[in-house]
Amino acid sequence: GPVAETFRAIQGAMTEENVRSTRGVFQFELSGDGGGTWYIDLKNKGGSAGFGKPPVTADVVMSMSSADFVKMFTDKLKPFMAFMPGNSCTKGDMMLTLSLEKML
């Protein structure tokens, strides 16, 4: 589905540079179609992304609908807009969220 494809694209776009500059682990709690727990690890060797809990404790946990998540990564919704109250809930380091936005 669209969520899995988005994570595949993220995994493919990762660089050592992203990992060095971000140093954060993001966990996404997605509701709706293709939802569940997903993660982006931009802290550990080379980075990784996929389904399930991250290999280490997340620095940022975001809860949103899977539709908003896909929109956010296909640039139809700026990440910062996705985290506005009402659309989602973000716990953790908001500065890391902004560095994630740079990667997209």
MMTF fields as JSON, N, C-alpha, C and O atoms, coordinates in Angstrom:
{
  "mmtfVersion": "1.0.0",
  "mmtfProducer": "UNKNOWN",
  "numBonds": 415,
  "numAtoms": 416,
  "numGroups": 104,
  "numChains": 1,
  "numModels": 1,
  "chainsPerModel": [1],
  "groupsPerChain": [104],
  "chainIdList": ["A"],
  "bondAtomList": [4, 2, 8, 6, 12, 10, 16, 14, 20, 18, 24, 22, 28, 26, 32, 30, 36, 34, 40, 38, 44, 42, 48, 46, 52, 50, 56, 54, 60, 58, 64, 62, 68, 66, 72, 70, 76, 74, 80, 78, 84, 82, 88, 86, 92, 90, 96, 94, 100, 98, 104, 102, 108, 106, 112, 110, 116, 114, 120, 118, 124, 122, 128, 126, 132, 130, 136, 134, 140, 138, 144, 142, 148, 146, 152, 150, 156, 154, 160, 158, 164, 162, 168, 166, 172, 170, 176, 174, 180, 178, 184, 182, 188, 186, 192, 190, 196, 194, 200, 198, 204, 202, 208, 206, 212, 210, 216, 214, 220, 218, 224, 222, 228, 226, 232, 230, 236, 234, 240, 238, 244, 242, 248, 246, 252, 250, 256, 254, 260, 258, 264, 262, 268, 266, 272, 270, 276, 274, 280, 278, 284, 282, 288, 286, 292, 290, 296, 294, 300, 298, 304, 302, 308, 306, 312, 310, 316, 314, 320, 318, 324, 322, 328, 326, 332, 330, 336, 334, 340, 338, 344, 342, 348, 346, 352, 350, 356, 354, 360, 358, 364, 362, 368, 366, 372, 370, 376, 374, 380, 378, 384, 382, 388, 386, 392, 390, 396, 394, 400, 398, 404, 402, 408, 406, 412, 410],
  "bondOrderList": [1, 1, 1, 1, 1, 1, 1, 1, 1, 1, 1, 1, 1, 1, 1, 1, 1, 1, 1, 1, 1, 1, 1, 1, 1, 1, 1, 1, 1, 1, 1, 1, 1, 1, 1, 1, 1, 1, 1, 1, 1, 1, 1, 1, 1, 1, 1, 1, 1, 1, 1, 1, 1, 1, 1, 1, 1, 1, 1, 1, 1, 1, 1, 1, 1, 1, 1, 1, 1, 1, 1, 1, 1, 1, 1, 1, 1, 1, 1, 1, 1, 1, 1, 1, 1, 1, 1, 1, 1, 1, 1, 1, 1, 1, 1, 1, 1, 1, 1, 1, 1, 1, 1],
  "groupList": [{"groupName": "GLY", "atomNameList": ["N", "CA", "C", "O"], "elementList": ["N", "C", "C", "O"], "formalChargeList": [0, 0, 0, 0], "bondAtomList": [1, 0, 2, 1, 3, 2], "bondOrderList": [1, 1, 2], "singleLetterCode": "G", "chemCompType": "PEPTIDE LINKING"}, {"groupName": "PRO", "atomNameList": ["N", "CA", "C", "O"], "elementList": ["N", "C", "C", "O"], "formalChargeList": [0, 0, 0, 0], "bondAtomList": [1, 0, 2, 1, 3, 2], "bondOrderList": [1, 1, 2], "singleLetterCode": "P", "chemCompType": "L-PEPTIDE LINKING"}, {"groupName": "VAL", "atomNameList": ["N", "CA", "C", "O"], "elementList": ["N", "C", "C", "O"], "formalChargeList": [0, 0, 0, 0], "bondAtomList": [1, 0, 2, 1, 3, 2], "bondOrderList": [1, 1, 2], "singleLetterCode": "V", "chemCompType": "L-PEPTIDE LINKING"}, {"groupName": "ALA", "atomNameList": ["N", "CA", "C", "O"], "elementList": ["N", "C", "C", "O"], "formalChargeList": [0, 0, 0, 0], "bondAtomList": [1, 0, 2, 1, 3, 2], "bondOrderList": [1, 1, 2], "singleLetterCode": "A", "chemCompType": "L-PEPTIDE LINKING"}, {"groupName": "GLU", "atomNameList": ["N", "CA", "C", "O"], "elementList": ["N", "C", "C", "O"], "formalChargeList": [0, 0, 0, 0], "bondAtomList": [1, 0, 2, 1, 3, 2], "bondOrderList": [1, 1, 2], "singleLetterCode": "E", "chemCompType": "L-PEPTIDE LINKING"}, {"groupName": "THR", "atomNameList": ["N", "CA", "C", "O"], "elementList": ["N", "C", "C", "O"], "formalChargeList": [0, 0, 0, 0], "bondAtomList": [1, 0, 2, 1, 3, 2], "bondOrderList": [1, 1, 2], "singleLetterCode": "T", "chemCompType": "L-PEPTIDE LINKING"}, {"groupName": "PHE", "atomNameList": ["N", "CA", "C", "O"], "elementList": ["N", "C", "C", "O"], "formalChargeList": [0, 0, 0, 0], "bondAtomList": [1, 0, 2, 1, 3, 2], "bondOrderList": [1, 1, 2], "singleLetterCode": "F", "chemCompType": "L-PEPTIDE LINKING"}, {"groupName": "ARG", "atomNameList": ["N", "CA", "C", "O"], "elementList": ["N", "C", "C", "O"], "formalChargeList": [0, 0, 0, 0], "bondAtomList": [1, 0, 2, 1, 3, 2], "bondOrderList": [1, 1, 2], "singleLetterCode": "R", "chemCompType": "L-PEPTIDE LINKING"}, {"groupName": "ILE", "atomNameList": ["N", "CA", "C", "O"], "elementList": ["N", "C", "C", "O"], "formalChargeList": [0, 0, 0, 0], "bondAtomList": [1, 0, 2, 1, 3, 2], "bondOrderList": [1, 1, 2], "singleLetterCode": "I", "chemCompType": "L-PEPTIDE LINKING"}, {"groupName": "GLN", "atomNameList": ["N", "CA", "C", "O"], "elementList": ["N", "C", "C", "O"], "formalChargeList": [0, 0, 0, 0], "bondAtomList": [1, 0, 2, 1, 3, 2], "bondOrderList": [1, 1, 2], "singleLetterCode": "Q", "chemCompType": "L-PEPTIDE LINKING"}, {"groupName": "MET", "atomNameList": ["N", "CA", "C", "O"], "elementList": ["N", "C", "C", "O"], "formalChargeList": [0, 0, 0, 0], "bondAtomList": [1, 0, 2, 1, 3, 2], "bondOrderList": [1, 1, 2], "singleLetterCode": "M", "chemCompType": "L-PEPTIDE LINKING"}, {"groupName": "ASN", "atomNameList": ["N", "CA", "C", "O"], "elementList": ["N", "C", "C", "O"], "formalChargeList": [0, 0, 0, 0], "bondAtomList": [1, 0, 2, 1, 3, 2], "bondOrderList": [1, 1, 2], "singleLetterCode": "N", "chemCompType": "L-PEPTIDE LINKING"}, {"groupName": "SER", "atomNameList": ["N", "CA", "C", "O"], "elementList": ["N", "C", "C", "O"], "formalChargeList": [0, 0, 0, 0], "bondAtomList": [1, 0, 2, 1, 3, 2], "bondOrderList": [1, 1, 2], "singleLetterCode": "S", "chemCompType": "L-PEPTIDE LINKING"}, {"groupName": "LEU", "atomNameList": ["N", "CA", "C", "O"], "elementList": ["N", "C", "C", "O"], "formalChargeList": [0, 0, 0, 0], "bondAtomList": [1, 0, 2, 1, 3, 2], "bondOrderList": [1, 1, 2], "singleLetterCode": "L", "chemCompType": "L-PEPTIDE LINKING"}, {"groupName": "ASP", "atomNameList": ["N", "CA", "C", "O"], "elementList": ["N", "C", "C", "O"], "formalChargeList": [0, 0, 0, 0], "bondAtomList": [1, 0, 2, 1, 3, 2], "bondOrderList": [1, 1, 2], "singleLetterCode": "D", "chemCompType": "L-PEPTIDE LINKING"}, {"groupName": "TRP", "atomNameList": ["N", "CA", "C", "O"], "elementList": ["N", "C", "C", "O"], "formalChargeList": [0, 0, 0, 0], "bondAtomList": [1, 0, 2, 1, 3, 2], "bondOrderList": [1, 1, 2], "singleLetterCode": "W", "chemCompType": "L-PEPTIDE LINKING"}, {"groupName": "TYR", "atomNameList": ["N", "CA", "C", "O"], "elementList": ["N", "C", "C", "O"], "formalChargeList": [0, 0, 0, 0], "bondAtomList": [1, 0, 2, 1, 3, 2], "bondOrderList": [1, 1, 2], "singleLetterCode": "Y", "chemCompType": "L-PEPTIDE LINKING"}, {"groupName": "LYS", "atomNameList": ["N", "CA", "C", "O"], "elementList": ["N", "C", "C", "O"], "formalChargeList": [0, 0, 0, 0], "bondAtomList": [1, 0, 2, 1, 3, 2], "bondOrderList": [1, 1, 2], "singleLetterCode": "K", "chemCompType": "L-PEPTIDE LINKING"}, {"groupName": "CYS", "atomNameList": ["N", "CA", "C", "O"], "elementList": ["N", "C", "C", "O"], "formalChargeList": [0, 0, 0, 0], "bondAtomList": [1, 0, 2, 1, 3, 2], "bondOrderList": [1, 1, 2], "singleLetterCode": "C", "chemCompType": "L-PEPTIDE LINKING"}],
  "groupTypeList": [0, 1, 2, 3, 4, 5, 6, 7, 3, 8, 9, 0, 3, 10, 5, 4, 4, 11, 2, 7, 12, 5, 7, 0, 2, 6, 9, 6, 4, 13, 12, 0, 14, 0, 0, 0, 5, 15, 16, 8, 14, 13, 17, 11, 17, 0, 0, 12, 3, 0, 6, 0, 17, 1, 1, 2, 5, 3, 14, 2, 2, 10, 12, 10, 12, 12, 3, 14, 6, 2, 17, 10, 6, 5, 14, 17, 13, 17, 1, 6, 10, 3, 6, 10, 1, 0, 11, 12, 18, 5, 17, 0, 14, 10, 10, 13, 5, 13, 12, 13, 4, 17, 10, 13],
  "groupIdList": [1, 2, 3, 4, 5, 6, 7, 8, 9, 10, 11, 12, 13, 14, 15, 16, 17, 18, 19, 20, 21, 22, 23, 24, 25, 26, 27, 28, 29, 30, 31, 32, 33, 34, 35, 36, 37, 38, 39, 40, 41, 42, 43, 44, 45, 46, 47, 48, 49, 50, 51, 52, 53, 54, 55, 56, 57, 58, 59, 60, 61, 62, 63, 64, 65, 66, 67, 68, 69, 70, 71, 72, 73, 74, 75, 76, 77, 78, 79, 80, 81, 82, 83, 84, 85, 86, 87, 88, 89, 90, 91, 92, 93, 94, 95, 96, 97, 98, 99, 100, 101, 102, 103, 104],
  "secStructList": [7, 2, 2, 2, 2, 2, 2, 2, 2, 2, 2, 2, 2, 7, 7, 2, 2, 2, 2, 2, 2, 2, 7, 3, 3, 3, 3, 3, 3, 3, 3, 1, 6, 6, 7, 3, 3, 3, 3, 3, 3, 3, 1, 1, 6, 6, 7, 3, 3, 3, 3, 1, 1, 7, 1, 1, 7, 7, 1, 3, 3, 3, 3, 3, 3, 2, 2, 2, 2, 2, 2, 2, 2, 6, 6, 1, 1, 7, 2, 2, 2, 2, 6, 1, 6, 6, 6, 7, 3, 3, 3, 3, 7, 2, 2, 2, 2, 2, 2, 2, 2, 2, 2, 7],
  "xCoordList": [0.822, 0.0, 0.846, 2.075, 0.199, 0.898, 1.869, 2.94, 1.498, 2.381, 3.68, 4.77, 3.561, 4.74, 5.616, 6.842, 4.986, 5.747, 6.483, 7.624, 5.823, 6.458, 7.696, 8.738, 7.577, 8.732, 9.857, 11.036, 9.477, 10.508, 11.257, 12.479, 10.513, 11.128, 12.047, 13.135, 11.604, 12.417, 13.719, 14.801, 13.593, 14.764, 15.742, 16.954, 15.191, 16.028, 16.69, 17.739, 16.088, 16.6, 17.61, 18.228, 17.769, 18.656, 20.111, 20.564, 20.839, 22.277, 22.986, 22.378, 24.274, 25.082, 24.987, 24.971, 24.926, 24.855, 23.596, 23.664, 22.446, 21.191, 21.374, 20.969, 21.99, 22.157, 23.062, 22.767, 24.178, 25.117, 24.47, 24.685, 23.671, 23.121, 21.875, 21.559, 21.171, 19.927, 20.111, 19.706, 20.727, 20.948, 19.66, 19.61, 18.639, 17.376, 16.643, 16.831, 15.798, 14.969, 13.512, 13.101, 12.741, 11.342, 10.438, 10.669, 9.418, 8.431, 7.098, 6.722, 6.388, 5.092, 4.008, 4.081, 3.005, 1.829, 0.748, 0.136, 0.517, -0.414, -1.749, -1.816, -2.808, -4.148, -4.717, -4.323, -5.63, -6.262, -5.562, -4.849, -5.778, -5.303, -3.782, -3.081, -3.268, -1.818, -1.151, 0.065, -1.961, -1.439, -0.64, -0.234, -0.43, 0.386, 1.6, 1.651, 2.577, 3.802, 4.876, 5.161, 5.466, 6.534, 7.649, 7.435, 8.823, 9.908, 10.877, 10.96, 11.603, 12.724, 13.882, 13.797, 14.952, 16.124, 17.198, 17.815, 17.411, 18.461, 19.54, 20.057, 19.86, 20.855, 21.917, 23.102, 21.496, 22.403, 22.88, 22.142, 24.098, 24.822, 23.998, 23.306, 24.085, 23.437, 21.946, 21.353, 21.342, 19.908, 19.063, 19.535, 17.827, 16.895, 15.478, 15.251, 14.541, 13.142, 12.3, 12.695, 11.14, 10.283, 9.17, 8.87, 8.563, 7.414, 7.872, 8.873, 7.142, 7.438, 8.087, 8.226, 8.478, 9.127, 10.575, 11.185, 11.137, 12.537, 13.463, 13.082, 14.688, 15.635, 16.063, 16.475, 15.963, 16.266, 15.094, 14.225, 15.071, 13.97, 13.91, 14.93, 12.709, 12.535, 12.739, 12.363, 13.344, 13.496, 12.211, 11.887, 11.492, 10.246, 9.198, 9.458, 8.018, 6.907, 5.788, 5.345, 5.33, 4.261, 3.066, 3.202, 1.904, 0.666, -0.134, -0.39, -0.524, -1.333, -2.015, -1.77, -2.866, -3.517, -2.518, -1.642, -2.671, -1.755, -1.904, -0.934, -3.104, -3.319, -2.482, -1.849, -2.485, -1.679, -0.194, 0.575, 0.201, 1.606, 2.067, 3.111, 1.27, 1.628, 1.664, 2.56, 0.683, 0.652, 1.901, 2.496, 2.288, 3.436, 4.69, 5.492, 4.86, 6.077, 5.999, 7.022, 4.812, 4.732, 4.621, 4.286, 4.913, 5.012, 3.682, 3.661, 2.57, 1.281, 0.937, -0.022, 1.734, 1.473, 2.84, 3.606, 3.165, 4.471, 4.493, 3.522, 5.597, 5.646, 5.215, 4.494, 5.658, 5.309, 3.795, 3.26, 3.106, 1.645, 1.015, 0.004, 1.625, 1.071, 1.098, 0.293, 2.046, 2.169, 1.382, 1.481, 0.603, -0.216, -1.278, -1.747, -1.66, -2.665, -3.899, -4.344, -4.436, -5.642, -5.315, -6.021, -4.239, -3.886, -3.133, -3.287, -2.317, -1.501, -1.001, -1.228, -0.317, 0.243, 1.721, 2.07, 2.571, 4.003, 4.569, 4.333, 5.319, 5.988, 7.487, 7.936, 8.256, 9.699, 10.313, 9.783, 11.44, 12.264, 11.765, 11.978, 11.1, 10.551, 11.659, 11.435, 12.838, 13.919, 14.313, 14.67, 14.246, 14.551, 13.528, 13.855, 12.293, 11.238, 11.589, 11.352, 12.157, 12.53, 13.68, 13.74, 14.596, 15.677, 15.155, 15.702, 14.103, 13.471, 12.865, 12.944, 12.26, 11.65, 12.694, 12.402, 13.902, 14.981, 15.323, 15.66, 15.233, 15.603, 14.6, 14.959, 13.355, 12.284, 12.393, 11.566],
  "yCoordList": [-1.217, 0.0, 1.253, 1.179, 2.401, 3.685, 3.912, 4.489, 3.461, 3.675, 2.886, 3.43, 1.604, 0.76, 1.317, 1.309, 1.801, 2.367, 3.62, 3.855, 4.427, 5.645, 5.295, 5.935, 4.268, 3.874, 3.296, 3.485, 2.58, 2.079, 3.242, 3.202, 4.271, 5.451, 6.166, 6.615, 6.266, 6.909, 6.135, 6.718, 4.821, 3.965, 4.182, 4.267, 4.269, 4.454, 5.817, 5.97, 6.816, 8.189, 8.499, 9.564, 7.553, 7.812, 7.845, 7.057, 8.76, 8.82, 8.9, 9.237, 8.585, 8.725, 10.165, 10.428, 11.087, 12.512, 12.816, 13.526, 12.279, 12.45, 11.962, 12.621, 10.796, 10.184, 11.062, 11.327, 11.506, 12.357, 13.66, 14.127, 14.258, 15.57, 15.501, 16.475, 14.379, 14.299, 13.698, 14.286, 12.519, 11.847, 11.687, 12.022, 11.181, 10.991, 9.758, 9.297, 9.233, 8.082, 8.506, 9.022, 8.285, 8.707, 7.491, 6.537, 7.528, 6.453, 7.061, 8.124, 6.394, 6.872, 5.897, 4.709, 6.399, 5.598, 6.037, 7.091, 5.227, 5.622, 4.914, 3.712, 5.693, 5.108, 5.03, 5.804, 4.111, 3.998, 2.963, 2.09, 3.075, 2.105, 1.984, 2.985, 0.773, 0.567, 1.118, 1.305, 1.376, 1.968, 0.993, -0.077, 1.399, 0.593, 1.392, 2.611, 0.689, 1.348, 1.211, 0.11, 2.343, 2.383, 3.248, 3.989, 3.158, 3.981, 4.436, 3.841, 5.507, 5.968, 6.165, 6.969, 5.427, 5.523, 6.323, 5.834, 7.556, 8.385, 8.631, 9.739, 7.57, 7.697, 6.611, 6.865, 5.413, 4.267, 3.935, 4.084, 3.494, 3.206, 3.134, 2.148, 4.175, 4.171, 4.434, 4.755, 4.299, 4.571, 3.416, 2.564, 3.388, 2.368, 2.879, 3.846, 2.225, 2.609, 1.381, 0.501, 1.31, 0.173, 0.002, 0.895, -1.17, -1.481, -1.975, -2.684, -1.602, -2.086, -1.017, 0.133, -1.406, -0.457, -0.265, -1.184, 0.941, 1.153, 0.283, -0.15, 0.023, -0.823, -0.228, -0.955, 1.087, 1.746, 2.663, 2.903, 3.169, 4.047, 5.287, 5.923, 5.618, 6.77, 8.085, 8.224, 9.047, 10.4, 11.19, 12.08, 10.855, 11.542, 10.484, 9.577, 10.606, 9.715, 10.582, 11.523, 10.273, 11.043, 10.142, 9.02, 10.655, 9.918, 10.72, 11.907, 10.074, 10.754, 9.704, 8.507, 10.16, 9.202, 8.809, 9.589, 7.594, 7.143, 8.022, 8.227, 8.539, 9.42, 10.693, 11.127, 11.294, 12.496, 12.193, 13.002, 11.014, 10.632, 10.563, 11.106, 9.887, 9.742, 11.113, 11.392, 11.973, 13.329, 14.1, 14.81, 13.949, 14.673, 14.318, 15.193, 13.029, 12.596, 12.73, 12.62, 12.964, 13.197, 14.691, 15.142, 15.463, 16.91, 17.61, 18.762, 16.927, 17.596, 18.284, 19.051, 17.997, 18.552, 18.779, 17.828, 20.011, 20.255, 19.55, 19.623, 18.868, 18.16, 19.037, 18.59, 20.286, 21.132, 21.303, 21.376, 21.368, 21.486, 20.224, 20.285, 19.092, 17.831, 17.759, 17.063, 18.499, 18.418, 19.503, 19.641, 20.275, 21.298, 20.612, 19.531, 21.222, 20.611, 20.199, 20.915, 19.05, 18.605, 17.56, 16.559, 17.789, 16.814, 15.629, 14.498, 15.896, 14.823, 15.17, 16.265, 14.215, 14.419, 14.052, 12.974, 14.936, 14.672, 14.742, 15.702, 13.718, 13.71, 13.626, 12.845, 14.416, 14.321, 15.605, 16.695, 15.464, 16.592, 17.22, 16.673, 18.371, 19.031, 19.508, 19.588, 19.821, 20.256, 19.14, 19.401, 17.9, 16.773, 16.689, 16.314, 17.042, 17.022, 17.946, 17.625, 19.103, 20.061, 19.519, 19.786, 18.756, 18.201, 17.087, 16.849, 16.406, 15.401, 16.102, 15.599, 17.263, 18.026, 18.385, 18.367, 18.706, 19.051, 17.875, 18.054, 16.672, 15.49, 15.21, 14.672, 15.574, 15.208, 15.956, 15.759],
  "zCoordList": [0.0, 0.0, 0.0, 0.025, -0.028, -0.103, 1.062, 0.873, 2.265, 3.415, 3.237, 3.418, 2.881, 2.678, 1.558, 1.664, 0.483, -0.636, -0.194, -0.593, 0.635, 1.139, 1.954, 1.817, 2.811, 3.619, 2.76, 3.059, 1.674, 0.762, 0.12, -0.028, -0.256, -0.881, 0.114, -0.248, 1.361, 2.394, 2.588, 2.656, 2.674, 2.845, 1.685, 1.883, 0.479, -0.71, -0.77, -1.396, -0.122, -0.191, 0.913, 0.922, 1.844, 2.981, 2.588, 1.757, 3.19, 2.965, 4.316, 5.332, 4.309, 5.523, 6.014, 7.216, 5.064, 5.391, 6.208, 7.211, 5.78, 6.542, 7.964, 8.921, 8.088, 9.404, 10.275, 11.44, 9.668, 10.415, 10.838, 11.956, 9.948, 10.263, 11.154, 11.836, 11.159, 11.918, 13.306, 14.309, 13.351, 14.632, 15.436, 16.619, 14.794, 15.497, 15.015, 13.89, 15.897, 15.552, 15.692, 16.732, 14.64, 14.583, 14.577, 13.834, 15.398, 15.407, 15.002, 15.495, 14.112, 13.62, 14.025, 13.711, 14.72, 15.055, 14.083, 14.257, 13.058, 12.001, 12.151, 12.409, 11.984, 12.049, 10.638, 9.766, 10.414, 9.103, 8.23, 8.726, 6.935, 5.957, 5.972, 5.821, 6.152, 6.154, 7.396, 7.433, 8.418, 9.642, 10.487, 10.033, 11.728, 12.625, 13.047, 12.881, 13.595, 14.047, 12.971, 12.5, 12.591, 11.588, 12.159, 13.119, 11.579, 12.103, 11.011, 9.937, 11.321, 10.51, 11.488, 12.416, 11.267, 12.124, 11.393, 10.447, 11.842, 11.257, 12.305, 12.448, 13.03, 14.087, 13.959, 14.176, 13.611, 13.584, 12.178, 11.204, 12.089, 10.839, 9.55, 9.295, 8.761, 7.456, 7.474, 6.444, 8.637, 8.741, 8.253, 7.5, 8.678, 8.222, 8.426, 9.153, 7.783, 7.916, 7.665, 6.9, 8.302, 8.037, 9.035, 9.827, 8.98, 9.805, 11.163, 11.271, 12.189, 13.523, 14.377, 13.96, 15.567, 16.464, 16.026, 15.48, 16.266, 15.891, 16.74, 17.827, 16.245, 16.965, 18.31, 19.214, 18.432, 19.701, 20.045, 19.207, 21.263, 21.671, 20.777, 20.512, 20.32, 19.43, 20.177, 21.342, 19.476, 20.019, 19.824, 20.611, 18.774, 18.452, 18.108, 17.317, 18.706, 18.368, 17.812, 18.471, 16.61, 15.98, 15.727, 15.239, 16.066, 15.783, 14.773, 14.973, 13.697, 12.675, 11.814, 11.963, 10.917, 10.022, 8.931, 8.558, 8.436, 7.383, 6.139, 5.41, 5.893, 4.732, 4.859, 3.896, 6.066, 6.287, 6.159, 5.64, 6.641, 6.566, 5.106, 4.743, 4.285, 2.868, 2.194, 1.398, 2.515, 1.954, 2.351, 1.54, 3.612, 4.13, 3.342, 3.017, 3.035, 2.358, 0.851, 0.175, 0.301, -1.134, -1.369, -2.464, -0.302, -0.391, -0.636, -1.069, -0.362, -0.483, 0.832, 0.918, 1.85, 3.17, 3.776, 3.934, 4.117, 4.732, 6.086, 6.839, 6.398, 7.683, 8.844, 9.736, 8.831, 9.962, 10.082, 11.189, 8.94, 8.969, 9.554, 10.253, 9.258, 9.732, 11.254, 11.873, 11.85, 13.3, 14.015, 15.234, 13.269, 13.914, 14.757, 14.401, 15.862, 16.743, 15.95, 15.053, 16.289, 15.591, 14.545, 14.418, 13.786, 12.754, 13.329, 12.868, 14.34, 14.856, 16.231, 16.746, 16.811, 18.12, 18.029, 17.548, 18.485, 18.443, 19.843, 20.576, 20.209, 21.504, 21.255, 20.416, 21.973, 21.822, 21.306, 21.521, 20.62, 20.216, 18.913, 17.831, 19.025, 17.832, 16.877, 15.67, 17.404, 16.523, 15.561, 14.412, 16.032, 15.162, 14.034, 12.908, 14.353, 13.341, 12.197, 11.033, 12.531, 11.482, 10.632, 9.432, 11.247, 10.426, 9.527, 8.45, 9.962, 9.111, 7.897, 6.776, 8.129, 7.046, 5.982, 4.786, 6.424, 5.466, 4.562, 3.391, 5.117, 4.348, 3.235, 2.188, 3.464, 2.535, 1.208, 0.318]
}
